[in-house]
Every structure is written in C-alpha cells, then in structure tokens.
Amino acid sequence: MTVWAMAVVVLLLAVAGCATIPTDGPVGKSDPLSPRDNSVNIDFQQFGPVDGAAQESIIRGFIESGTGISDDFQVARQYLTPGLAQSWAPDKRTVIYKDTFSAKPGTEKDSFVLTLDVLSTVDADGVRTPAAEGATTSVEVKMVLVAGQWRISETPDGLLLTEATFQTLFSPVSLYFYDPTFTYGVPDVRWLASRTSRTATAIVRTMLNGPAPYLQGAVVSAFPSGIALERDSVPVNNGVAKVGLTAQPLLETSVAQRQQMHTQLLMTFQKSLNTITELQLLADDREVDMGGADQAVLPMIIDRPVSATQIALAKNELVTYDGTKIAPIANMPSVAGLLPSAPAMSYSGNNFAFLSGAGNQIYSVSPGKQPTVAVAGNSLTAPSFAPNGWVWTAAGDGSGEVVAINPDDGGTMGKPVILTVPWLVGQTVTTLRISRDGARALVISQANGVSTVNITGIFKSGDVPKELTDPIAIAHSGTATLGVWAGESTLAVMAPSAADLVTVEFLDLVRSPLQLDPLKGVQWLSAGSGVRNVHAQTATEIFSNVGNHWEVAAKELRQASFSG
C-alpha cells in the first residue's frame, strides 16, 4: 500500500482539472475565544461516480465525497474497486490542506500523484499536528478499469479535507487525564468526527488509548492499562451514559480507582457534550460497586484559577497589585540593589523569584528572609513557579538547558535539577512557563529567525523533574518571543517592543490564532483566570483588555505577573 509522502519543499504544480476549494482568510480579530458550537449544522451531499467519468473526475469525486462521516463514507467507497472499498480505512488519518490540490500522471501507467499544501494532520486518535510552513504532501493514486469504468485501486487510508470542511465535520474534545498527584485535570485536545450518535463511544475509546504522545509520562489515567470497551457502543439514555468495560480488569480495580475513572470520564463528557450528566461503569452489563459517600475521592480540579493579586516592581522593589491598589509586601527585604526584573510569585503567595541584573541569575526571596541566588546561567528566561513550589527557568544560550529548583526544600534551598532538552539544543529560548496543573510547560524559542511556540509535558519522579517530552507545536502568526498561560489550554503571546505597535495573540489547540487590538510599546504580558483577564504592560503603565480594546489600569508599575 502506498503511504503518505511528506515533502519538505513547496511544489508549484497546477494542472487543468484540479480541484479548487478556497479555505484561507485573515487571522481573526474578535471577542476573545467565544465558545465553539460543536454541532454539525451542514449536511454535505455526496455524488457517486457517473458512467464514463474520466480518471481525474473519479479522483476529484472521491476526495470531495470524503465528507460522508454519517454513513461510513458509502458514496466515497463507490469510487474504489470492490476490494479497496472493503479495506479502505478513512479514520486512520486526516490531512487538512490549503486551497487546492493538483494532480499529474505518475510514473506508472494509470497512476496519479496528488500534491497538497498541508496545514495540519490528524491521526487515528484525533491528535492534530500543525505542518511546517510551506509543507506539502504527495499522495499516489492508482486506477484500474472495473466493468469498463475507472475506479481507484490503490490510495492511502485516510481523508483529504480542506480546512473549512474539516472544521465543519470534526469537533475538538478535551479529554481529561490526571496529573501524577491525582489532583488536577490536564486537558488533552483531540479532534473527533462529529457523529452525534457515536461521539460518546469515540470519546471513551480514545481515552482508553491513553494520552497524546506529548503528554505520555506527564499525565496519568485512572483507567488500568489494557482495559477496553466491552462492545463498540456507549448508549446514552436520559443523560446517563452506560460504559461497559472488559470485566476482569474493571473488577480488579479498587473502589477509589473506579471513582477516579468515573471522575475522569464524566468530566470529559460534561465539558464536551451537553447530553450527558451522569455515567455508569458496567462489567458484564452490571453496574460495579462505586462505594459510598464516605469513600468519595477528591474532585478533579480543572482550569485552576489564580489569585487576582499580581507581583510587580515599583521603584525596583517588589510590590503587589490587586487590580485597584499597589501595596508593599510586609517584611519583604529590599531587592533594589539587585536590579530585579521579571518577578514571579508562588501559588501560595509566600515565595517570590526574580531575574537580577543582566539576566544571568535568579534570586529567591520571601518575607523575613534575605534574597538568595537560586539559579545561575546564561540569558535565563523569566522564572516560573509550578504548583508544587518549584521554580523553573531555561537558558537562552542554545545549550538546551532547563533548570528547576525547590527554593524551600525543608527550609533550605534545594539542589538545582538541570535537564538538557534535545529539541531545544541550538534554540534561543525566550519563554518557559509552567502550566497551572504542573504537568506541562509553554516553551517559546527561536532559531534562524523563526519563532516556535510549543507545549511540552513534564515527566517527574515524585516532585523531581526528569525530562521534557517531545512537544506539540502551536500554530501562530508573527514572531512571538514572550508568552503566558491564559487558561488550561490557551496561551497569550507577543513580540515585545519599546517603540512599535505590539499585537497580543491568543493561541490554543482548538482555534486559529486570534489577535487583540495592537498597542504601542508593550514590553510585558500577564494573564489571570480566563482570557478576558489579560494585561499588556508598557514601561510605566499596565493596560487591561476590555471588549478587545485597551484601557489604562495602573501606572508606575513594571512587569506585573500572576502566580505561576
């Protein structure tokens, strides 16, 4: 079977008769991240092959009939030979392409090579991966005559869809996994075909397959390894989903583990579907023992809110800012002589960190204690606190080094943990920010003038970091160098400038980049709970975003930052 061939150069191929469907448009500017409607409102009509159709028409008809998700692509299969119609697996992979595809004869008789400008790909588990700028995919199609009619005899499994069609036929679903402490829910965004009657089944099946590659080792599932759906169906009646699982592994779990399984799956259902309010776990069609109220596990915390108070600098001293007033921190020693910048605050509000001088040292400080050097390195990124109190930073010298330290390890400064991250070697890291669930990190880096925004998973042994996983890239426009978390899966990024107009951009794994109105001289950025709580900061003023325009919120403050 021919496989997808990923090209690394743009192929400028255009031949008569190629299919053309416009899909692109400008980056959006609107109210930040309005809720997405996951329902399918358009019923695509597919047309089967006509007698005597030319080879190119058969190819075009096959691709255009790839919208038939509601009937298992019965029309699309009519374009294939009987054998291929049985074996072709449309759900193995989806390639989302831009604007057009071109077709030209292949090297073999009755074969064609299709070339598409690729925007992204989605694998069988719904993990969407953006393509590199200018990437193309080449797809080989072979044809034969069947009863005097051209039919496709060889083509890769999967679908080819334009961006507009993909956005209509597929919906994003956040699967929730636990952080290793079973405290926080970590979203794992997948794109699943919008088959209303099959969505619950697809969610369970995908969750049981485990987290996306970039989260493997960083999150855990309450579901035991090897457990599966007892049958390929999750019926939903009166808001109750009945999830039948293979009996032996389910019955071998403890009551506490079953409750965590219930919590993990119900949270996913309730965040993605408005039709499910409760679920039952079944073994051999019988509901399993879930224990009593006295055995209840702690609820899963999702999209952890942060305090409205920010840490900031005023006259080179650490102060707090709660949105209305600026206040000194009681018993905080002076740090002005250390030329502080980029202050950070722990989630407890008791520990603080900042860059010093040229940015080659990070100091840790708390009320009643003198500042102490926590990390020394080259061109360090702004410190970032994880929920467990550890401080993180990355070297911006291309070494690929990421450093984490517990600044209060039993009352003394802990020993730094230095990770060398292979995919960051040769990159100039400008931002490293730990997510509010502690399982992921936002990393922004540059190489050869190209800015990359990534989310990586954090693999730990206990509290001690061991590795950053291979990341997932986040589509963005521009050359972002500074970014923060603005929600559980939303980022706010920008390229600071003391003199030019700066545009803050929201990114996530669901929507295209969305830009706020530009503002002159923005050098710093902070975001609290929710995308409407974002602040752009010039050298002397803090601006709040109100209805997609900026209003001055405070003056004489620098580099205010929320916890984290």
N, C-alpha and C positions, 0 to 999 in steps of 0.2 A: 504493500500500500504506500502510495506517495505521501510524504509528510510535508507539513508547513516548512517553507524555507524562508528564514528571516534574512533579509538583505540589510546591508549597512550603508547603502548609498541610495540617494533618490534616483529612481529610474524614470526618465521623462518619456513615457510611452503613451501614445494616444492613437488609436486606430478607429476607422469608421465602424459604427455599430456598437461601440462600447456603451455600457450603462452609465448614466449620469444622474445622481441624486444629490442636490445641494444640501449641505448639513451645517456648515460652519457659520459663525457670526461673531460679533464683538463680545469681549468679556463683559459680563453683566454688571450693572450698577443699579442697586435697588435696596429695599429694606433688607437688612442682614438676615440671610438664611431663613426665609419663610418656610413653613412646613411643607414637605413634599407630599403630594397625593399619590399613593402607591397603587391606586386602582387603574385598570386599563379601560379607557373610555373610547378607544378607536378599535373597530373591528376590521382588521385588514382582510381584503378579499384576495384570494389566490386564484390564478387561472392555470389550468392544466395545459399540456403541450397540444398544439394543433397539428393536424396531419400535414406532412410535408415540410415542417419547420426546418430551417437551416440550423447548422451546428451552433452558430453564435446565438441564435434565438433560444435554443434549448438551454444553453449555459445561462443566458440572461434570465430566462424564465425560472430556472432552478434557484438562482440566487434570490430573485425577487419573491419567490414563494417560501423563503425561509422565515416568514412571519407566522406560519401556521402552528403556533405553540398549542392551540386549544384542541387540535385533533391529531397530535403526534406527527405533524408535517405530512399528512397523507397526500396533499397535492404535490409537494416537493418530491416525494418518492416516485411520482409518476414520470418524472424526468430521468429516472435512473433505470438501469437494467433490473430485471426481477431479482437477481441475486444481490446486487448492491442495495436495492430498495429494502431488503430484509436486514442487511448488516450495517447500513449507514447509521451512525450514532450522532445525531445533531447536538446532543447535550455535552459532548466531550470537550468542546472548546468553542468560544465565540470570538471572532475578530471584528473589532469595530474600526471602520475605515472612514476616511475623509473624502467627501465629494463624489469621487468617481472611481471606477476601476477600468483598466484597459485589458484587452485580450489580443494575443497574437499567436500564430501557429507555433507549436512546439517542435522539438527535434524529431519526434516520432510521428508517423502517419496518424492522422485523425486525433492529434493531441493539441492542447492549447495551454498557454501559460497566462494566467491572470496576474496582474500586478496592481496592488492597492497601497495607498498611503495610509499607514496604520496609526490610529490614535491610541488604542489600547487593546488588550486581550483579556478574556475572562476564562478561567479554567473550569474544569468539571465541578469544582466545589464552590464556584462563584467568586473566587478571588480575582479582582481586577487589577491589572498591572499596566501602568502607562507605558507607551512606547517611547523610545528615544526620539528626539527631534529629527524629523526627516526620514524616519524608518519606513521601510516598505516590506510587504510580504508578497512572495511569489507562490502561486497555487497552480499546480499542474492538474489538468483535467483530461481524461482520455475518453473517447467516444467510440461506439460501435452501432451498426445498424441492427435493429430488432424488428423483424417483420416489416422491413422497408422504412422504418422510422429511426431517426437518430436518437440515441439515448446515451447517457453518461455511464461509463463502465468503471471508471476509477476517479475518485475525488476524496480528499481527506475528510475524516469525520469533523463535524462542527458546522457552525454557521458563519456567514459573512453578512454583517449588518452595518448600515450607516449609523452615525451617532444618533440622529433623530429617531430612527426606527428602534434602535437599542433602548433608548431612554423611555420609549413607549411600551415596549414589550417586557422589559426587565425592571425590577424594583430593588432598591437597596434594603437589606435587612441587617440589623446589628445583632449578631449572635453574642451572647454574653458568656464569657468564661471568668473564672475566679483568678484573682492574684494569688500567689502561693500561700498567703496567710488566710485565705477564705474570708476576706473582709470586703474587698472591693470587686465590683463587676467591671470587667475590661471589655469594651466593645470590639468586635471583630466584624467589620463591614463586608457583607457578601452581596452579590448581585444574582438574584434568582428570577427565573421566568415567572411572569405574573399569571399563573394558572390558579384562579381563585379557589377551585376545589382541591388543589394539590399543594397549596402553599404551606400548610401546617406540616404535611408529610415531608416536603422538601427541607423545611427548617430543621426538623428532627434528624433526618438522615444526614444533613450537612453538619449539624452539631456533633453527631456521633462520630463523624470522620475526624474530629479534632480541630484545633486552631489552624489558622493560616500559617504558612511557613515562617513569616517574620515574627510570629508570636510563640512558636514552638519553643518550649523551655522557659518562657517568660510568664506563661499563664498555665492554669491547671483546670481540668474539667472534673466535675463531681461524678460524671459517668465513668464506670470502670472500662478499662481497655477491653476491646473485643465484644462489648455489648452491641446489640443491633435491634432494629425493628423486627418484631415477630412476623409481621406481614407489611407489605408496602402500602400502608394506608394508616392515616391518623384521623378517624372520624371526629367531627365536632358537632355536638348537639346541645342546643340551648346554652351556648357559651362554654361548654365543658369539652375539652379535648381528651380523648381516651388514647393513651400512648401505650400500646402493647409492646413489651420488650422481651428479648430472649430470657426465658425463665431462670435458668441456673445462675448466670452472672448477676441478675437482678436480686434474686433471693439470697445470694451470698453477701450482699451489702448490709451494712448496719442501718438502723433507723435514722441515725444522724446523716449518713451519706445519702439516703433516699430523700431526706428533707432538703439537702443541698442540691440534689439532682432536680427536685421539684422546683426549688427556688430559681435555679439557673435557667431552666427551660421556661417556666412561667414568666420570668422577667423578659426573656427573649420574645415570647408570644405577645405579651402585653405591650411591649414597645414597638412591635412590628405589625400586629393585627388588632383590629378593633372588634373582632368577633369572638375572642377567647378571653374569658375571665377566670377560668379555673382549669385544672387538669388532673387527671388520674393516671397513676402508673400501674400497669397491669402485667401480671405474669400468668400465662395460660388463661387469659381472659378474666382473671380475678384480680381485684384491687389488692395491692400489697399493704402490709401494715406500715403506717406512717407515724405511729406513736401518738402520744397525747400532747396537750399544750405544755406540760411540764418538761417535755423533751425537745421543745422547739429550738432550732438553731437560730443564730443571729441573722437578721435580714441582710441581704446583699446591698452594699452602698454603691450607687451608680452616680456618675456625673457629680462627684464630690464638690459641694460648694466651698468657697473660701471666704474668709473674713472680709468685711468691707474695708478694713483698715489696711493701708499700704505703708511700707517702709520707704523713706525718701531721704534726700540730702537737702539741708538748708544751711548755708554758710559752712559747708564741709562737715557738718555734724549730722548724725543720724536722728531723724525725727519720724513721727507717724503722721499720717494724713488719712482721715476717715471720710473724706468727701466734702466736709464742711469746715473742719478746723485742723490746723497744724499744731502738734504738741511735742514737747521734748519727751524723751524716754527716761523715766525715773531711774536714778543710779547708773545711768549709762556713762562710761568714761568718755573723755574727748578722743575723737579719732581724726580731728582736722589735720594734725601733723603728718598723718599717713597718706594724705591726698586721696581720700576714698572716692570710689565710683562704683556704679552697678551694684547697689546694695540688694541683699536678699534676706528674707525672713522665713523662719521655720513655721510650720503649720501650728505649732503650739504658741507661737508669738514670743518665745523666750530666748531664742538663739538667732544670731544675725551673722552675716558674712558680707564681705565687700572686696572688690579689687583695690589694689594700692598702687599709687604712682603710675608707672608705665604699663601696668597690667601684667606683671610677671609674678605677682604674689597675691594670694587670697588670705585675708585675715578673718578669724572667727572671734566674735565678741558677744558678751551677754551682760546684762545689768550686774554691776558689782564685781566684774572681772575685767582685767586688762586685755586688750586685743592680743591675739596670738597668731603667728603665722601657721596657717593650716596646710597650704599648698604653695609650692614654688615651681615655676615652669616658664615656658616661653609663650608670650602672647595669649594668655589664658582667656577663655570665654567667661562671661558673667557667671558668678556662682548660682547654683540652683539647688534648692532643698528638695529631697524626696520626703514622702510622708513619714518614713521611719527616722527622720532627722539627719540622715547623711547629706553631706554637701558634695555636689558634682561640678566638674569643670572639664574642659578639653583644651589641649594645646593647639594653638593656631599656627604651628610651625611646619606642618606637613608630616610630623612624626607619627600621626595616628594615635597618639596617647590620649586616653581619657582617665581622669583621676577622680576617685571618690574617697571620702573620709568621714568618719564619725567624729564630729567635733566635741562630743560629750560622751566618751566611752567610759562609763563608770566614774565620771568626774574628772577624767583626764583626756587629753587629745589623743584620738585613736591613731593608728598607723595608716598612712595612705595606701589605697589599693590602686595600682597602676595597670590599666588594661591597654594593650596595643591592639587596635582595631584594624584588621587588614584592609577593609574597604575605605578607611579614612587615610591610609598612608598616601602621601602626595596631595592630599586635600588641605586647603586652608579652612579650618573650622572656625566659624564666626558665631554660632549659637549652639548651645546644648541645654535643653530644658527637660526636666523630668516631669512626666505626666502626674496628674493628681491621684492616680491609682498606684503609682510607683512601679508599674510593670513595663512602661515604655519611655522612650526619650525622643524628643524632637531634635534633629540634627540638621543644621544648615551649613553647607560648605561650598567652597569654590575651587575650581581648577581650570586653568586655561581660559579664564574669563566667563566660565559657565557656572551658574549658581544651581545647586541641587538642594531640594528640601526632602528630607527623609524622616520616616518614623521607624525606629528600631525597637526590638524587645530587649529587656534586661534579664539575663539569666543570672540567678543568685543561688548561693548556698547559705540558707538562713538569711541573714541580713547582708552578707558579704557578696558584692558583685563579682561575677566570674567572667562574663562575656556579654558583648552586644551582638545580637543576631544580625544576619544579613537583612537589610532594611527593605521597606517598601517605599517607592518614590511617590511623591505627591505632586500632581500637575500644578504648575503655577506659571504666571507670566511675569516678565521683568527679571530683575537680578537681586532678589531678596538676600539680605545678609543677617537680619535681625528678626526674631520671631518669638512668640509666646503661645502657650495653650490658652484657648478661649472657650473651652468646653471639653467634653470627654473625647471627641474626635475632630474638633475644629481648631484650626490654627489661625493666628493673625501674624502676618509677616510684612516686611517692608525693607527698603534700602534707605538708611538714614542719610540726611544731607542737612548741613547747617544753613544752606542758602537756597537750595532749589525746592520746587514743589515735590512733595512726597506722597505717594499713594499707599494707604494701608489696604492689604488684600486678605480676604478670608479664604482659607483653603480647607478642604476635607476630602474624604474618600467617596463622597456622595455627589457633590455638585461641582460644576465648573467654578473656577476662581471668581470671586465677587469682590469688586473694588468699592471702597468708600471714596467720598469726595477728596481730592488732593488738598494738602495743607503745606504751607511753606515752612521750611526749616525744622522739620520733625527729626529729632535725634534719638528718641527713646519711645518705648511702647509698653503698655501694660494692659492686662485683661483680667477681669474678675470672673464672677459667676455669670455665664451667658454672654453671647456675642454683642449684646447691647450695652455691656459694661466694659467698653474698651476705651483706652485713653492714649492720646498722642501727645508727645511732650517735646517742646522746643527747649532752647537753652534756659528759659526763665519762666515758661508758662506750661500748665497742664490743661489739655483740652479734653472734654468729654464729647462723645458722639451722640447726637440727639437727632433722630429721624434722618440719618445719613448726612448731617452737617455738623460742623464742629463748633463748640461753644467753650469759652474760657471758664475753667473750673477753679483754678488756683494759680497764684503767681509766686515767684521767688522759691520755687522748689525744683529739684533736679532728680530725674531718674527714679520716680516712684514705682514701686513694684509690689504686687500682691504676694501672698505667701506662695512659696514654691520656687 
